């Protein structure tokens, strides 16, 4: 199908210029009314955003989720008005009152763009550089989606061909995550990605000469990007025609991602505020706003002035969007007719459903045998990969350790890559040693839709990923992090690689479900539950983090209680439970062995496996009380990490076997013994708890 821009012959009228100047007025007035915000960038970027939304992008304001749309990411999320005003002008549902309530309680225009909150916002941005990596993920997902549904189509002819546009600022490109993601994009030859750099030379501390001196265009050339620069107009404003020409050339470049540098003057054309750091994050003030309005030919006595002819002109985006979508739907219908099986697969995936019988392919593991949960996870992924084509993922250069290779014969790599198994539509992603951008790229992949993504590294390196993981939770995205080597049990690599505070720290992120299965069968059931939660029947999604062992752990019989986050693994014998032992992951075996000691002493002891605190807390109180009876005050929690998670479960009389310090380089068994992770220590803590509960 055609991928021509909405307007093929660029035209710029006085009405277009008036609309752009209206954007500047609205940006100033919105920030002034609330008393805080970032007006300067929204003012200077007005021509660029307008050219994209009104002239070039394929989008339909009446259907913000249309599969065939181009995507727009505002990585410079502090300049949220850059996006909001375009959404208002184009007809996405925002109105003038929404701009008047900018950054206020309950408004549709929060301080930074929030996915799921404002129609037309493709991703939550604000932490600088995240949007760049999100856009890279979207571009990766677009290619994988094409491979699922239309791999044989010539470039530019598929209904699944579209472009990802991103606007980034100086701050975005200074963040390391943007460098990681940009390197990945160049390596992957993501020709469907266009990044427009707002090169305004200003950050909060002033001129960017305070911190940056490299040649950014050469840096992007070195990454393998197609690079252009757009010069300013003589008056200092951005050049709409030059921007359009560069953007069209970028869209035509399908073998490389495209980088466009546009030198702008922040807060242009404010007479005194332009090119100042104050214009970055402060209201301009009534006097400066009035002066700027005079320069632009607006009435300084009016606020939020939008001429009827301007709004009528820009709302023409609705008509253009309807036409573009209708054209796309013809091509899509032809594709459906020619590809009925793929069309059925598309319908299933788009509906948020999994293939019939997928659960039957999950492996079951022999009880009694020691299996590392990372190894069990790898077997689950390979089994699911054969029947769930939308599932793909990989690792931050640790696939052999993370067991994240879903298909050894197929790697997501561009044409021309010399490695065996290289395939532009491959299943296994090699994210490289770029944990932070991996997580943000996964967010972009999930946001793009129609595929399911996972990514792995060591649990200790989740620290590198944390900001992106937090955004996964904030956006309720169904991504899965495979974090292996989950404790001192990894052994000789020592304290730099042994996570101690990480489980509790990750559990502190609202909306992130941390799952630490105790054995191979819990691992399979955990993956099953995560997959189920990807389906639309579960409603709002959530990211999951699997914490998996390096070392082998005993395998127990599968128990459906895994999906509830906590369940009775072994019941007390010889009467009602007098003490409850709670454990996760590799420490469950310690609780089981301690139970045997206590039972031999005549102490009825229950063992509870709690792979996911978050899943357990979702259950009703009756179920939680059935697992942890309120009447049983003697409790012990055991986990090879800090004990922060467990105080609410053990109560005043309870005891916690935890690790409140860093580890050491030594054999795993020795470390567990030296640090008190033994059945004897658990049993002793249970006796102490029994005594305390009896007082």
C-alpha positions in Angstrom: 0.0 0.0 0.0 1.0 3.6 -0.3 3.0 5.1 2.6 2.9 8.7 1.1 2.5 11.5 3.6 -0.9 13.0 4.2 0.2 16.0 2.1 2.7 15.1 -0.7 3.4 18.6 -2.0 4.4 20.8 1.0 2.3 23.9 1.3 2.7 26.6 3.9 0.0 29.3 4.1 -0.6 32.4 6.2 -3.2 30.3 8.1 -0.6 27.6 8.8 1.7 30.3 10.3 -1.2 31.8 12.3 -1.9 28.3 13.7 1.8 27.9 14.7 1.8 31.3 16.4 -1.4 30.3 18.1 0.4 27.3 19.5 3.0 29.7 21.0 0.3 31.9 22.6 -1.4 28.9 24.1 1.8 27.5 25.5 2.6 30.9 27.2 -1.0 31.3 28.5 -1.3 27.7 29.8 1.9 28.0 31.9 1.1 31.5 33.1 -2.4 30.5 34.3 -1.1 27.6 36.4 2.0 29.4 37.5 4.5 26.7 36.5 5.6 24.6 33.6 7.8 24.6 30.6 6.7 27.2 27.9 10.0 27.8 26.1 10.4 24.5 24.2 6.7 24.3 23.3 7.1 27.8 21.7 10.2 27.0 19.7 9.1 23.5 18.7 5.7 24.7 17.5 6.5 24.6 13.7 8.0 21.1 14.0 5.1 19.6 15.9 2.7 21.3 13.6 4.4 20.0 10.4 4.2 16.5 11.8 0.6 16.5 13.0 -0.9 18.6 10.2 1.3 17.8 7.2 3.2 14.5 7.4 2.1 11.9 9.9 -0.5 9.3 9.1 -2.9 9.4 11.9 -6.6 9.7 12.6 -7.6 11.9 15.5 -11.0 10.1 15.6 -9.3 6.7 16.2 -6.1 7.1 18.3 -5.5 3.4 18.4 -5.7 2.6 14.7 -3.3 -0.1 13.9 -2.0 1.5 10.7 -1.1 4.9 12.3 2.3 6.4 12.6 3.5 6.8 16.2 4.6 10.0 17.8 6.8 10.1 21.0 7.6 13.2 22.8 10.8 12.2 24.6 11.2 15.7 25.9 8.1 15.1 28.1 8.6 18.3 30.1 7.4 20.1 27.0 4.1 18.3 27.2 2.3 21.3 25.8 4.1 20.6 22.5 1.9 17.5 22.3 -1.3 18.6 24.1 -1.8 21.7 21.8 -1.4 19.6 18.7 -3.9 17.1 20.1 -6.3 20.0 20.7 -5.8 21.5 17.3 -6.1 18.2 15.4 -9.3 17.1 17.2 -8.2 14.3 19.5 -10.7 15.3 22.2 -8.8 17.9 24.1 -10.5 21.3 24.2 -9.4 24.8 25.2 -10.6 24.2 28.8 -8.2 21.3 29.1 -5.3 23.6 28.2 -6.6 26.1 30.8 -6.5 23.3 33.4 -2.9 22.4 32.5 -1.0 20.7 35.4 -4.0 20.8 37.8 -5.9 18.1 39.7 -8.0 15.8 37.5 -7.1 17.5 34.2 -6.4 15.7 31.0 -3.2 17.7 30.6 -0.9 16.6 33.4 2.6 18.1 33.8 4.1 15.3 31.6 2.3 13.1 29.1 0.7 10.1 30.6 -0.2 7.0 28.6 -3.8 5.9 29.2 -4.7 9.2 30.7 -4.9 11.5 27.6 -6.1 10.3 24.2 -3.3 10.5 21.6 -0.5 10.1 24.1 1.5 7.0 23.0 3.7 6.7 26.1 4.4 8.3 29.4 7.5 10.5 29.2 9.3 12.9 31.5 12.4 11.0 32.7 14.7 12.2 29.9 15.8 9.7 27.3 13.1 7.2 28.1 11.1 8.2 25.1 14.0 7.7 22.7 14.2 4.1 23.9 10.5 3.7 23.8 10.5 4.8 20.2 13.3 2.3 19.4 11.2 -0.4 21.0 8.1 0.6 18.9 10.2 0.5 15.8 11.4 -3.0 16.7 7.9 -4.1 17.4 6.7 -2.7 14.1 9.2 -4.9 12.3 8.4 -8.0 14.3 4.7 -7.4 13.7 5.3 -7.2 10.0 7.1 -10.4 10.2 4.2 -12.1 11.9 1.6 -10.9 9.4 3.1 -9.8 6.1 6.8 -10.7 5.8 6.9 -11.1 2.0 5.6 -7.7 1.2 8.0 -5.3 -0.6 9.1 -2.3 1.5 6.4 0.3 1.8 3.6 -1.9 0.5 2.4 -3.6 3.6 -0.5 -2.3 5.8 1.9 -2.9 8.7 4.4 -0.4 7.4 4.4 2.8 9.4 6.9 5.3 10.9 7.8 6.1 14.5 8.5 9.7 15.0 10.2 11.0 18.2 11.1 14.5 19.3 14.0 14.6 21.8 15.9 17.5 23.4 19.4 18.1 24.6 18.6 16.5 27.9 17.3 13.3 26.3 20.5 12.9 24.3 22.7 13.4 27.3 21.1 10.6 29.2 22.9 7.3 28.9 19.7 5.4 28.1 19.4 7.4 24.8 22.9 6.4 23.8 22.2 2.7 24.5 18.9 2.8 22.6 20.4 4.8 19.7 23.2 2.3 19.3 20.7 -0.5 19.3 18.6 1.3 16.6 21.6 1.8 14.4 22.7 -1.8 14.8 19.2 -3.0 14.0 18.9 -0.7 11.0 15.5 0.5 12.0 14.6 2.4 8.9 11.1 3.1 10.3 12.4 5.4 13.0 12.8 9.1 12.7 14.3 11.2 15.6 14.0 15.0 15.5 16.6 16.6 17.9 15.5 20.0 19.3 19.0 21.5 19.3 18.3 24.6 21.4 21.5 24.6 23.5 19.6 25.3 26.7 19.2 23.2 29.8 18.2 24.1 33.4 21.7 25.2 34.2 22.0 27.4 31.2 23.9 27.0 27.9 24.6 23.3 27.2 28.3 24.3 26.8 28.3 23.7 30.6 28.1 20.0 30.0 28.4 19.0 26.3 30.9 19.5 23.6 30.8 16.5 21.3 29.6 16.6 17.7 26.2 14.9 18.2 25.6 14.4 14.4 28.9 12.6 14.1 28.0 10.5 17.1 24.8 9.4 15.4 26.6 8.8 12.1 28.9 6.5 14.1 25.8 4.7 15.4 24.8 4.0 11.8 22.0 6.6 11.4 21.1 8.7 8.4 21.8 12.2 9.6 20.5 15.6 8.5 20.5 19.2 9.8 17.8 21.8 9.3 18.9 25.4 9.3 16.9 28.2 10.9 15.1 30.9 9.0 16.9 34.3 9.0 14.7 35.5 11.8 15.7 32.6 14.0 12.5 30.5 13.8 12.4 26.9 12.7 11.9 26.5 8.9 8.7 24.5 8.2 9.6 23.8 4.6 13.1 22.7 5.6 11.7 20.5 8.4 9.2 18.9 6.0 11.9 18.2 3.4 14.1 16.6 6.0 11.3 14.5 7.5 10.2 13.3 4.0 13.8 12.3 3.2 14.0 10.5 6.6 10.8 8.6 5.8 12.2 7.6 2.4 15.3 6.2 4.1 14.3 2.6 4.9 17.7 1.1 5.6 18.8 3.2 8.5 17.1 5.1 11.4 17.1 8.9 10.7 18.4 11.7 12.9 17.4 15.3 12.2 19.1 18.1 14.0 17.0 21.3 14.1 18.7 24.3 15.7 16.0 26.3 17.6 15.9 29.2 19.9 14.0 28.4 23.1 11.0 30.7 23.8 11.2 32.2 20.3 10.1 35.0 19.6 9.8 36.3 23.2 11.8 39.6 23.1 13.6 39.1 26.4 13.0 35.5 27.4 14.2 33.7 24.3 17.4 31.8 24.5 17.4 31.9 28.3 17.4 29.0 30.8 14.5 30.7 32.7 12.2 30.1 29.7 12.9 26.4 30.0 10.9 25.8 33.2 9.2 29.0 34.3 6.2 31.1 33.3 7.3 34.1 31.2 5.3 36.6 33.2 2.5 38.9 32.1 4.8 41.6 30.7 6.8 39.3 28.6 3.8 37.4 27.3 2.1 40.7 26.3 5.3 41.8 24.5 5.5 38.4 22.7 1.8 38.6 21.7 2.5 42.0 20.1 5.4 40.5 18.1 3.1 37.7 16.9 0.2 40.0 16.1 -2.1 38.8 18.9 -4.1 41.0 21.3 -2.1 41.2 24.5 -5.3 41.7 26.5 -6.7 38.3 25.5 -5.7 34.9 26.8 -6.1 31.5 25.1 -6.9 33.3 21.9 -7.8 30.8 19.1 -9.3 32.2 15.9 -12.3 30.2 14.6 -10.6 30.0 11.1 -7.4 28.6 12.7 -9.3 25.8 14.6 -11.4 25.0 11.5 -8.2 24.8 9.5 -6.4 22.5 11.9 -9.4 20.3 12.6 -9.1 19.4 8.9 -6.8 16.7 10.3 -10.0 14.8 11.1 -10.9 14.7 7.4 -7.4 13.8 6.3 -7.2 11.1 9.0 -10.5 9.6 7.9 -9.2 9.5 4.3 -5.9 8.0 5.2 -7.5 5.4 7.4 -10.0 4.5 4.6 -7.1 4.1 2.2 -5.3 1.9 4.7 -8.4 -0.2 5.3 -8.7 -1.0 1.6 -5.2 -2.3 1.6 -5.8 -4.1 4.9 -9.0 -5.8 3.5 -7.0 -6.9 0.4 -4.3 -8.4 2.8 -7.0 -10.2 4.8 -8.4 -11.8 1.7 -5.0 -12.9 0.5 -3.9 -14.1 3.9 -6.9 -15.7 5.7 -4.8 -17.7 8.2 -2.6 -14.7 9.1 -5.7 -12.6 9.4 -7.2 -15.0 11.9 -4.0 -14.9 13.8 -4.1 -11.1 13.7 -7.6 -11.0 15.0 -6.7 -13.3 17.9 -3.7 -11.3 18.9 -5.5 -8.0 18.5 -8.3 -9.3 20.7 -5.8 -10.1 23.5 -6.4 -13.8 23.3 -3.9 -16.7 23.4 -3.9 -19.7 21.1 -6.3 -22.5 21.9 -4.6 -25.3 23.9 -1.5 -23.3 24.7 -1.4 -24.4 28.3 -1.1 -28.0 27.2 2.4 -27.3 26.0 3.7 -26.2 29.4 6.3 -28.7 30.7 5.8 -30.6 33.9 8.9 -31.4 36.0 9.7 -34.6 37.8 9.4 -34.3 41.6 12.5 -34.8 43.7 15.0 -33.8 41.0 17.1 -30.6 41.5 16.5 -28.1 38.8 17.5 -24.4 38.7 14.5 -22.3 38.2 16.3 -20.3 35.4 16.6 -23.6 33.6 13.0 -24.4 34.1 12.1 -21.0 32.8 14.1 -21.6 29.7 12.2 -24.8 29.0 8.9 -23.1 29.4 9.9 -20.3 27.0 11.0 -22.8 24.3 7.7 -24.7 24.8 5.6 -21.6 24.6 7.6 -20.3 21.6 6.4 -23.1 19.5 2.7 -22.2 19.9 2.6 -18.5 20.8 4.1 -16.7 17.8 3.7 -13.2 19.3 5.9 -14.1 22.2 9.5 -13.0 21.7 12.4 -11.6 23.7 16.0 -12.1 24.8 18.6 -10.9 27.1 21.2 -8.2 27.8 24.0 -10.4 26.6 23.3 -13.1 29.2 21.1 -15.4 27.3 23.2 -18.5 28.2 22.9 -17.6 31.9 19.3 -16.3 31.8 18.0 -19.1 29.6 16.1 -16.7 27.5 16.7 -18.1 24.1 13.3 -18.9 22.7 14.6 -20.1 19.4 18.3 -20.9 18.8 17.9 -20.8 15.1 16.3 -17.4 14.8 17.8 -14.0 15.9 16.1 -10.6 15.5 18.8 -9.0 13.4 18.7 -6.9 10.2 19.5 -7.9 6.7 23.2 -8.0 6.1 24.1 -9.2 9.6 26.6 -12.0 9.2 25.6 -14.2 12.1 23.9 -17.5 11.6 20.2 -17.3 12.1 20.0 -13.6 11.5 16.5 -12.7 10.4 14.8 -9.3 10.4 11.8 -11.0 11.9 13.6 -13.3 14.2 12.4 -14.5 17.6 15.4 -14.0 19.9 16.5 -10.5 20.6 20.1 -9.7 21.5 19.7 -6.4 23.5 23.4 -6.2 24.1 24.8 -5.0 27.4 22.2 -2.2 27.6 20.0 -3.1 30.5 18.4 0.3 30.9 17.4 0.7 27.3 16.4 -2.9 27.1 13.7 -2.2 29.7 12.5 0.9 28.0 12.6 -0.7 24.6 10.4 -3.5 26.1 8.0 -0.8 27.2 7.9 0.6 23.7 7.3 -2.9 22.3 4.4 -3.4 24.6 3.0 0.1 23.9 3.1 -0.6 20.1 0.9 -3.6 20.5 0.3 -7.0 18.8 3.3 -8.7 20.3 4.4 -9.9 23.8 7.9 -9.2 25.1 10.3 -10.5 27.8 13.9 -9.6 28.6 16.5 -11.0 30.9 19.5 -10.1 32.9 20.9 -10.8 36.4 18.7 -9.6 39.3 21.4 -7.4 40.6 21.5 -5.5 37.3 17.8 -4.6 37.7 19.3 -1.5 39.3 20.3 -0.3 35.9 16.8 -0.8 34.7 14.9 0.6 37.6 13.5 3.8 36.1 12.2 2.0 33.0 10.7 -0.7 35.2 9.0 1.9 37.3 7.5 3.3 34.1 6.3 -0.2 33.1 4.4 -0.2 36.3 3.1 3.3 36.0 1.8 2.5 32.5 0.5 -1.0 33.5 2.4 -2.6 30.7 2.4 -6.4 30.2 6.2 -6.8 30.0 8.1 -9.6 31.7 11.5 -9.2 33.2 13.5 -12.5 33.6 15.9 -11.8 36.5 18.2 -14.7 37.3 21.0 -15.3 39.8 18.6 -14.1 42.5 20.6 -14.4 45.7 23.9 -15.3 47.3 23.2 -18.7 45.8 25.0 -17.6 42.7 28.2 -18.1 44.7 31.7 -17.2 43.7 31.0 -14.1 41.7 30.7 -12.3 45.0 28.9 -9.3 46.5 29.0 -7.2 43.3 26.7 -9.8 41.7 24.8 -11.1 44.6 21.4 -9.3 45.1 20.5 -8.5 48.7 18.2 -5.5 48.8 16.7 -6.0 45.3 13.7 -8.2 46.0 12.3 -5.8 48.7 13.2 -2.8 46.6 11.4 -4.1 43.5 8.4 -5.1 45.6 8.2 -1.4 46.7 7.3 -0.3 43.2 3.5 0.0 43.0 2.0 -2.2 40.3 5.1 -4.4 39.7 4.5 -8.1 40.4 7.6 -9.8 41.6 7.5 -13.6 41.3 10.1 -15.8 43.0 9.2 -19.4 42.3 10.6 -22.1 44.6 11.0 -24.8 42.1 10.6 -25.9 38.5 6.9 -26.6 38.7 6.2 -23.2 40.4 8.2 -21.6 37.6 6.0 -23.2 34.9 2.8 -22.2 36.7 4.2 -18.7 37.3 4.7 -18.3 33.5 1.3 -19.7 32.9 -0.2 -17.1 35.2 1.8 -14.3 33.7 0.6 -15.3 30.2 -3.0 -15.4 31.4 -2.6 -12.0 32.8 -1.6 -10.8 29.3 -5.1 -11.5 28.0 -7.7 -8.8 27.9 -10.0 -10.7 30.3 -7.7 -9.6 33.1 -8.3 -5.9 32.3 -5.5 -3.5 33.3 -2.2 -5.1 32.7 0.9 -5.2 34.9 4.6 -5.9 34.5 6.1 -9.0 36.1 9.6 -9.7 37.3 10.6 -13.3 37.6 13.4 -13.8 40.1 15.1 -17.2 39.3 17.9 -19.3 40.8 21.2 -20.1 39.3 21.6 -23.2 41.5 19.4 -26.3 41.4 16.6 -26.6 43.9 14.3 -29.6 44.8 11.3 -30.0 42.7 7.9 -30.5 44.4 4.5 -31.4 43.0 2.8 -28.7 41.1 0.3 -26.7 43.1 -2.3 -24.4 41.6 -1.9 -22.1 44.6 1.1 -20.7 42.8 -1.2 -18.5 40.8 -2.6 -17.0 44.0 0.8 -15.9 45.1 0.9 -18.0 48.3 -0.4 -21.4 49.4 0.1 -24.2 51.9 3.0 -26.2 50.5 3.0 -28.7 53.4 0.3 -28.9 56.1 0.9 -29.4 59.8 0.5 -33.0 61.0 -0.7 -34.1 64.5 -3.1 -31.3 65.1 -3.6 -27.6 64.2 -0.6 -25.7 63.1 1.3 -24.2 66.0 3.8 -22.4 63.8 3.9 -21.3 60.1 7.1 -21.1 58.1 6.9 -18.8 55.1 9.5 -19.0 52.3 10.1 -18.1 48.7 12.5 -19.3 46.0 15.5 -21.4 47.0 14.7 -21.0 50.7 11.6 -23.1 50.5 13.6 -26.2 50.9 15.0 -24.9 54.2 11.5 -24.4 55.5 10.6 -27.9 54.4 13.6 -29.4 56.2 12.9 -27.3 59.3 9.4 -28.5 59.4 10.6 -32.1 59.5 12.7 -31.2 62.6 9.8 -29.5 64.3 7.3 -32.2 63.5 9.7 -34.7 65.0 9.7 -32.6 68.2 5.9 -32.8 68.3 5.3 -29.3 66.9 2.7 -29.3 64.2 4.2 -27.0 61.5 2.8 -25.6 58.3 5.0 -24.5 55.4 3.7 -21.7 53.1 5.3 -21.0 49.8 4.8 -17.4 48.7 6.2 -16.9 45.3 4.5 -13.5 44.8 3.5 -11.2 47.6 1.6 -9.0 45.1 -0.5 -11.9 43.8 -1.2 -13.0 47.3 -2.4 -9.6 48.3 -4.9 -9.7 45.4 -6.7 -12.6 47.1 -9.7 -12.0 49.4 -9.2 -12.0 53.1 -10.8 -15.4 53.6 -8.2 -17.0 51.4 -5.3 -15.1 52.9 -6.5 -16.1 56.4 -6.8 -19.8 55.3 -3.1 -19.7 54.3 -1.9 -17.6 57.2 -4.4 -18.2 60.1 -4.7 -15.1 62.3 -4.8 -17.4 65.3 -1.3 -18.7 64.7 1.0 -16.0 66.0 4.2 -18.0 65.8 5.6 -17.4 62.3 9.0 -17.5 60.6 9.7 -15.9 57.2 12.9 -17.0 55.4 14.4 -15.3 52.3 18.0 -14.7 51.2 17.7 -10.9 51.1 16.8 -8.1 53.4 13.7 -8.8 55.5 11.8 -5.7 54.7 9.0 -7.5 52.9 8.2 -9.9 55.7 7.4 -7.9 58.9 3.7 -7.5 58.0 3.4 -11.2 57.7 5.2 -12.4 60.8 3.8 -10.0 63.3 5.2 -9.0 66.8 6.0 -12.6 67.8 7.4 -13.7 64.4 11.0 -14.1 63.3 12.7 -13.4 60.0 15.7 -15.2 58.6 17.1 -12.7 56.2 20.4 -11.2 54.9 21.0 -7.7 56.2 24.4 -7.2 54.7 26.3 -7.9 51.5 27.5 -11.3 50.5 31.0 -12.7 49.7 32.8 -14.6 47.0 32.5 -18.2 48.0 30.7 -21.4 47.3 26.9 -21.0 47.5 26.4 -23.8 50.1 29.1 -22.4 52.3 27.5 -18.9 52.1 24.1 -20.2 53.0 25.6 -22.0 56.0 27.8 -19.2 57.2 25.0 -16.6 56.9 22.5 -18.7 58.8 20.3 -20.1 56.0 20.0 -23.6 57.3 17.1 -25.8 58.4 18.5 -25.7 62.0 18.4 -21.9 62.0 14.9 -21.8 60.7 13.8 -24.4 63.3 15.5 -22.4 66.1 13.7 -19.2 64.9 10.4 -21.1 65.0 11.1 -22.1 68.7 11.8 -18.5 69.5 8.6 -17.4 67.9 6.6 -20.0 69.7 8.0 -18.8 73.0 7.3 -15.1 72.1 3.7 -16.0 71.0 3.0 -17.8 74.3 3.8 -14.7 76.4 
